[in-house]
Amino acid sequence: MKKISKKELSQITKMIEKEFPEDPALQQVHIARQIIRREVELNKMDFGDYVRLVSTSTKEKTKTKSVHQ
């Protein structure tokens, strides 16, 4: 799965910080939304498929950790 570059992340962060200068919590929400939007675009997926893929991946990692403990 393709991820966004550090350069893109920096650009997104600067743009959102300008848009919401006084609200760090709102900045974080919008940064996360922009990252997801861009990764969906890079991977040529629709949003629902992306969420299912990430959700499945997270569940598998959690299972592996609990087995090894």
Buried (B, 14 or more C-beta within 10 A) or exposed (E): EEEBEEEBBEEBBEEBBEEBEEEEEEBEEBBEEBBBBBBBEBBEBEEEEBEEEEEEEEEEEEEEEEEEE
